[in-house]
Amino acid sequence: MEGDLANIVKVITPAIVAFVAGIAITPILTHYLYKHKAWKKRPGKIALDGNVAEEFNKLHELVDTEKHTPRMGGIVIWGASLITIFGISILAHIFTSTGLPKLDFLSREQTWIPLMTLIIGALVGLINDFFDIRGTGKGISLTWRIAIITVLSAFIGWWFYDKLDITGIAIPFDGVLTIGWLIIPFFVLVSLALYASGVIDGIDGLSGGVFASVFASYAIIAFTQDQINLAAFAATIVGAILAFLWFNIPPARFYMTETGTMALTLTIAVLAFMTDTLGNGIGIGVLPIVAGLLVVTVASNILQVASKKFRGKKIFRIAPIHHHFEAIGWPGYKVVMRYWVLSLILAFSGVILATIAH
């Protein structure tokens, strides 16, 4: 009982610290972003086929604030997370005679891989956002971003396979499917699919609520697997996301953009794999449930492109689907609230399945 309480404190404490840190750094960040006019130089949206998304741009013409709302809000998330992770670790090594060492969750076994993924994704996304607001205003090309993600995820997949001896995927209620070295390209595909879901950052407050639910789910799943350090890491990100969300609800003070979405989506892929066979669980198996709204977002884009190419007409008024709901008359806040409700339902369902089906 005493050990369980200590573990709960170890997980909850960094989440609270990250939330406070995010709230504290936001005024400083927003002052800088507004001072330097860090908003998109080319407002509007380009469709997946490369053409101007005319219907989307018309829909948002009167309410869109892209010209005056800064990008790079994702800095709050990874910035608060890094402050918390390294802050607790440094203080734990300084004040060794206190209880702080028990709160240190920075470990090679459980947190180095997701931490490095978070940092690299954040930096690549930050560079893209910088080019979005400076110079040509186009950011890093999609081809280059996909290439970077492929190389990074291939390396992580190799690490899982070669260093951690992960060669299989847990199937709910049915043991483990061994795929050997194919775990590497499989991880690449999962990472790319999750990255594609980053377009859910399209309505004020939408992405923050969904991402918070996903990370909270994996924090609980890791905790039930006794991967306490990994659970604390995921909980830290939840706290940081909630700090971001505090300022991102309508009207948003800033947008998450690539520096946030790339960091978070790639880290989700790592968490899913680390809570699978490595943790004697089904982290990958519950991913389509826990991240169900991210899956729907990607699927709606794929269906839209395929329908336009092979049928010559669209399925949705606008893709991804959350913009379709706006196009048929739902106010943005209604879309966001309903997505939050669904994300919580999916999160609970995924956690429950993870506890009974491994």
matplotlib code that plots the C-alpha trace (Angstrom):
import matplotlib.pyplot as plt

x = [0.0, 2.8, 4.6, 1.5, 1.0, 4.6, 4.2, 1.0, 2.8, 5.7, 3.2, 0.9, 3.6, 5.3, 1.9, 1.1, 4.6, 4.3, 0.9, 2.3, 5.4, 3.3, 1.1, 4.2, 6.0, 3.1, 3.0, 6.7, 6.2, 3.1, 4.8, 7.6, 5.4, 3.1, 6.0, 7.6, 4.3, 4.9, 1.7, 1.4, 2.4, 0.1, -3.3, -5.6, -5.4, -4.0, -5.9, -4.3, -4.2, -2.1, -4.9, -6.3, -9.0, -11.6, -14.5, -12.4, -11.1, -14.6, -15.9, -13.3, -13.1, -15.0, -13.8, -10.3, -7.6, -4.6, -3.3, -3.2, -2.8, 0.8, 2.0, 4.5, 2.2, 3.5, 6.5, 4.4, 3.9, 7.4, 9.0, 7.0, 7.7, 11.5, 11.5, 9.8, 11.7, 15.2, 14.3, 13.2, 16.2, 18.7, 17.1, 17.0, 20.8, 21.5, 19.3, 20.0, 19.1, 15.5, 12.6, 13.3, 15.3, 12.2, 10.5, 13.2, 11.8, 14.4, 15.8, 17.5, 15.1, 11.8, 12.1, 15.2, 13.6, 10.3, 12.1, 14.5, 11.6, 9.7, 12.8, 13.6, 10.0, 9.7, 12.9, 12.0, 8.5, 9.9, 12.1, 9.1, 7.0, 9.9, 9.9, 6.1, 6.3, 9.6, 11.0, 8.8, 6.2, 6.0, 7.8, 9.7, 8.3, 6.0, 8.5, 11.3, 9.2, 8.2, 11.8, 12.9, 10.2, 11.0, 14.6, 13.9, 11.3, 13.4, 16.2, 13.8, 12.2, 15.7, 16.5, 13.3, 14.3, 18.0, 18.5, 15.2, 14.5, 11.0, 10.0, 6.2, 2.9, 0.5, -2.9, -5.8, -7.0, -4.8, -1.1, 1.7, 2.1, 5.9, 7.0, 10.8, 12.6, 9.3, 8.8, 11.0, 8.9, 5.8, 6.9, 7.7, 4.2, 2.6, 4.7, 3.8, 0.1, 0.1, 2.0, -0.7, -3.2, -1.6, -4.0, -6.5, -4.9, -7.6, -10.1, -9.3, -9.0, -9.6, -6.1, -5.2, -8.2, -7.7, -4.0, -4.4, -6.8, -4.4, -1.4, -3.5, -4.5, -1.0, 0.1, -2.5, -1.6, 2.1, 1.2, -0.7, 2.3, 4.5, 6.4, 6.2, 8.9, 7.1, 3.8, 5.3, 6.7, 3.3, 1.6, 4.1, 3.0, -0.6, 0.0, 1.8, -1.0, -3.5, -1.5, -1.5, -5.2, -5.8, -4.8, -5.9, -9.6, -11.6, -10.4, -7.0, -4.0, -1.8, -1.9, 0.0, 1.3, 4.1, 6.4, 3.6, 1.9, 5.0, 6.5, 3.3, 2.2, 5.7, 5.9, 2.5, 3.9, 6.8, 4.5, 2.3, 5.3, 6.8, 3.5, 3.1, 5.2, 8.0, 5.5, 3.7, 0.7, -1.3, -0.2, -0.3, -3.6, -5.5, -3.9, -6.8, -9.2, -7.3, -6.4, -9.6, -10.3, -6.8, -7.5, -10.8, -9.0, -6.5, -9.1, -11.3, -8.5, -7.6, -11.2, -11.6, -8.6, -9.5, -13.1, -12.0, -9.5, -11.6, -15.2, -14.6, -16.5, -16.0, -17.4, -17.1, -17.7, -14.2, -11.6, -10.5, -13.9, -14.0, -14.1, -16.9, -19.0, -18.2, -19.2, -22.6, -23.4, -21.9, -20.2, -16.5, -17.0, -19.7, -17.3, -14.6, -16.8, -18.2, -14.7, -13.6, -16.5, -15.7, -12.0, -12.7, -15.0, -12.4, -9.7, -11.6, -12.5, -8.9, -7.6, -10.2, -9.4, -5.6, -6.2, -8.3, -7.0, -3.2]
y = [0.0, 2.4, 1.6, 2.2, 5.5, 6.5, 5.5, 7.6, 10.6, 10.0, 10.1, 12.9, 15.3, 16.0, 16.4, 19.2, 20.7, 20.7, 22.4, 25.1, 25.5, 25.8, 28.4, 30.3, 30.4, 31.2, 35.0, 35.2, 33.1, 35.0, 38.4, 37.3, 35.7, 38.8, 41.2, 39.5, 38.8, 35.0, 34.3, 32.6, 34.9, 33.1, 32.6, 30.0, 26.3, 24.2, 21.0, 17.6, 17.6, 20.8, 23.2, 26.0, 24.8, 27.3, 26.0, 25.9, 29.4, 30.7, 29.1, 30.7, 34.0, 36.0, 34.3, 33.1, 34.7, 33.2, 36.7, 37.7, 34.6, 33.3, 29.9, 27.8, 27.4, 23.8, 25.3, 25.5, 21.8, 20.5, 23.5, 22.8, 19.1, 19.6, 22.0, 19.5, 16.4, 17.9, 20.2, 17.3, 15.2, 18.0, 18.8, 15.1, 14.8, 18.0, 17.3, 13.6, 13.6, 14.6, 12.8, 14.3, 11.4, 9.3, 11.6, 11.4, 9.5, 10.2, 6.7, 4.9, 2.0, 3.8, 7.5, 8.2, 7.0, 8.9, 12.0, 12.1, 11.6, 14.4, 16.7, 15.9, 16.2, 19.5, 20.9, 19.8, 21.2, 24.4, 24.9, 24.3, 26.8, 29.4, 29.1, 29.4, 32.9, 34.0, 34.0, 32.3, 31.4, 27.8, 25.9, 22.7, 20.8, 17.8, 15.5, 16.5, 16.2, 12.7, 11.8, 13.1, 11.2, 8.0, 8.1, 8.9, 6.3, 3.7, 4.3, 4.0, 0.8, -0.7, 0.2, -1.6, -4.6, -4.8, -3.4, -4.2, -7.4, -6.5, -8.8, -9.1, -7.3, -8.3, -9.3, -8.6, -12.0, -13.9, -13.8, -12.3, -12.1, -12.5, -10.5, -10.2, -7.4, -6.3, -4.5, -1.7, -0.8, -1.4, 1.3, 3.6, 3.2, 3.8, 6.9, 8.3, 7.6, 9.3, 12.3, 12.6, 12.9, 16.2, 18.0, 17.7, 21.0, 22.9, 24.4, 26.2, 23.8, 20.6, 19.1, 19.8, 18.0, 15.0, 14.7, 15.1, 12.1, 9.9, 10.7, 10.2, 6.8, 5.7, 7.1, 4.8, 1.8, 2.2, 2.5, -0.7, -2.4, -1.1, 1.1, 4.0, 6.2, 5.9, 6.7, 9.8, 10.9, 10.6, 12.3, 15.2, 15.7, 15.7, 18.4, 20.5, 19.9, 21.1, 24.3, 24.8, 24.1, 26.7, 29.4, 27.6, 27.5, 30.0, 32.5, 30.9, 32.9, 30.8, 27.6, 24.4, 23.9, 21.6, 22.1, 20.6, 18.1, 16.5, 16.1, 14.7, 12.3, 10.7, 10.3, 8.6, 6.0, 5.3, 5.1, 2.6, 0.3, 0.6, -0.4, -3.4, -6.6, -4.6, -4.0, -7.3, -5.3, -4.5, -0.8, -1.2, -3.1, -0.3, 2.5, 2.6, 2.9, 5.4, 7.5, 6.8, 10.4, 10.7, 7.6, 9.1, 12.3, 10.5, 8.2, 11.1, 12.7, 9.4, 8.8, 12.3, 12.1, 8.6, 9.6, 12.8, 10.8, 7.7, 9.0, 12.6, 13.9, 14.5, 12.6, 15.4, 19.1, 19.7, 17.2, 16.4, 15.6, 18.1, 20.9, 19.0, 19.4, 23.1, 23.3, 21.7, 24.3, 23.1, 26.0, 25.4, 25.1, 22.4, 20.3, 20.7, 19.8, 16.7, 15.6, 16.0, 13.8, 11.2, 11.3, 10.6, 7.7, 6.2, 6.8, 4.9, 2.1, 1.7, 1.6, -0.9, -3.2, -2.9, -4.1, -7.1, -8.3, -8.6]
z = [0.0, 0.9, -2.3, -4.4, -2.7, -3.4, -7.1, -7.4, -5.9, -8.4, -11.3, -10.2, -8.9, -12.3, -13.9, -11.5, -11.8, -15.6, -15.5, -13.2, -15.4, -18.5, -17.0, -15.8, -19.1, -21.3, -20.7, -21.5, -24.7, -25.9, -25.3, -27.5, -30.2, -30.4, -30.4, -33.3, -35.1, -35.2, -37.2, -40.6, -43.5, -45.9, -44.3, -45.6, -46.2, -49.0, -49.8, -49.9, -53.6, -53.6, -54.6, -52.5, -50.1, -51.3, -49.3, -46.1, -46.7, -47.4, -44.2, -42.1, -44.0, -41.4, -38.2, -39.1, -36.9, -38.6, -39.5, -35.9, -33.8, -33.3, -34.1, -32.1, -29.1, -28.8, -27.1, -24.0, -24.0, -24.6, -22.8, -19.6, -20.0, -20.3, -17.4, -15.2, -16.3, -16.1, -13.1, -10.9, -12.0, -11.3, -7.9, -7.0, -7.6, -5.6, -2.6, -2.2, 1.5, 0.8, -0.8, -4.2, -5.5, -5.3, -7.7, -10.4, -13.3, -15.9, -16.7, -19.5, -19.4, -19.7, -20.5, -22.7, -25.9, -25.6, -24.3, -27.3, -29.6, -28.0, -28.3, -31.9, -33.1, -31.3, -32.9, -36.4, -36.0, -34.6, -37.6, -39.9, -37.9, -38.1, -41.9, -41.9, -40.3, -41.9, -45.4, -48.0, -45.5, -46.7, -43.9, -44.5, -47.5, -46.7, -48.5, -46.2, -43.1, -44.1, -44.8, -41.4, -39.6, -41.6, -40.7, -37.0, -36.6, -38.5, -36.0, -33.0, -34.6, -35.0, -31.3, -30.2, -32.3, -31.8, -28.3, -26.6, -28.4, -29.4, -32.2, -31.8, -31.4, -28.6, -29.9, -27.4, -25.9, -28.3, -27.3, -29.4, -33.1, -33.9, -36.9, -36.3, -38.0, -39.6, -36.3, -37.8, -40.8, -38.8, -36.3, -39.2, -40.6, -37.2, -36.7, -40.1, -39.6, -36.2, -37.7, -40.4, -37.6, -36.5, -38.7, -35.9, -34.7, -36.7, -34.2, -31.0, -28.1, -30.3, -30.4, -26.8, -25.4, -27.6, -27.0, -23.3, -23.3, -25.3, -23.0, -19.9, -21.2, -21.7, -18.3, -16.7, -18.9, -18.1, -14.4, -14.4, -16.0, -13.2, -15.7, -13.2, -14.8, -18.2, -16.5, -14.9, -18.2, -19.9, -17.0, -17.3, -20.9, -19.8, -17.3, -20.0, -22.5, -20.0, -19.5, -23.2, -23.4, -20.7, -23.2, -26.4, -25.6, -27.8, -28.5, -28.7, -27.6, -30.0, -32.1, -31.3, -34.9, -36.0, -33.0, -30.9, -33.1, -34.5, -31.0, -29.6, -32.4, -32.6, -28.9, -28.8, -31.2, -28.8, -25.8, -27.7, -28.4, -24.9, -23.3, -25.6, -25.3, -23.6, -20.7, -21.1, -22.4, -25.5, -26.0, -29.8, -29.8, -27.9, -29.9, -32.5, -29.6, -27.4, -30.4, -32.2, -33.1, -34.6, -36.6, -37.8, -38.8, -41.0, -42.4, -43.4, -45.3, -47.1, -48.0, -49.3, -51.6, -52.9, -53.6, -55.5, -57.5, -58.4, -58.2, -59.1, -56.1, -52.4, -49.5, -47.0, -47.5, -46.1, -44.8, -42.2, -40.8, -37.9, -40.6, -42.3, -39.2, -39.2, -42.9, -42.1, -39.5, -36.2, -34.3, -33.6, -29.8, -30.3, -32.4, -29.8, -26.9, -28.6, -29.6, -25.9, -24.8, -27.4, -26.5, -22.9, -23.8, -26.0, -23.4, -20.7, -23.2, -24.2, -20.6, -19.6, -22.6, -21.8, -18.2, -19.1, -22.5, -22.1]

ax = plt.figure().add_subplot(projection="3d")
ax.plot(x, y, z, "-o")
ax.set_aspect("equal")
plt.show()
